[in-house]
Amino acid sequence: MTNFYSFHGTVTMISDLFTGQNGEGEGCYKLISLENGLGAIVNFVVSPTTYFVDQVMVTVGDRVTGYYDGDAPALLIYPPQYQAIVMVKDSRNQNVKVDYFNSQLVSSDGRLQLNISPFTQLLLTNGQSFSRNPANRDLIVIYGPATKSIPAQTTPYRIIVLC
C-alpha cells in the first residue's frame, strides 16, 4: 500500500534531468515544475516508469496533478522534488483518483467507493487486461459522475492496477 500524496498546478517548466549514469539515461528523465497559483512550487522527477494517464503529452501551461509516495525519502531542498508515480493532465470529461482501495473498494481517505460494472475496463499499466479482483490494491481510477454521498460512489470507466 502506497501512501499517495498529490500536488496540482500549472506546468511552468519541463527540462531534461541529468542522472549521472555515464550518459545512459540522458533524455529519459525529465524535471517537470508545477506552480499551484498560490506561490507553491513542486518539481517532479519523471522517469520512464512514471504512468501518464491516457499517455498524454504534457506541455508548459497545462494543468496537471502529480502523485508521489508520501512515505518515500525526499531531498530537503526548495522547491521540493518528488519522484512522480502518476501524472494526470486535467480533463473536463473525466475524474481521476489514485489511491489504495480496500476490500469494499473504498479509497484510503474514505471519499470514494467503486461499483464495478461489466463495462468497467480493468487494466495493468502496460495496457493488458487485469483478470483478478482489484480490491486491496493501489489503483488509478478514471470515472465520470459520482454520488454526493459520503463516500461518493461511482461506476468507473477504467481502472489501472498499480502492481
NORTA-V35389 format. One record per helix or strand. SS is the DSSP state (helix for helix, strand for strand). FROM is the first residue (numbers start at 1). TO is the last residue. If there is no record, write none. Layout:
BEGIN
ss=SS from=FROM to=TO
ss=SS from=FROM to=TO
END
This chain:
BEGIN
ss=strand from=4 to=16
ss=strand from=30 to=35
ss=strand from=41 to=46
ss=strand from=51 to=52
ss=helix from=53 to=55
ss=strand from=63 to=69
ss=strand from=80 to=83
ss=strand from=86 to=89
ss=strand from=95 to=101
ss=strand from=106 to=107
ss=strand from=112 to=114
ss=strand from=121 to=124
ss=strand from=129 to=129
ss=strand from=137 to=143
ss=strand from=152 to=154
ss=strand from=158 to=161
END
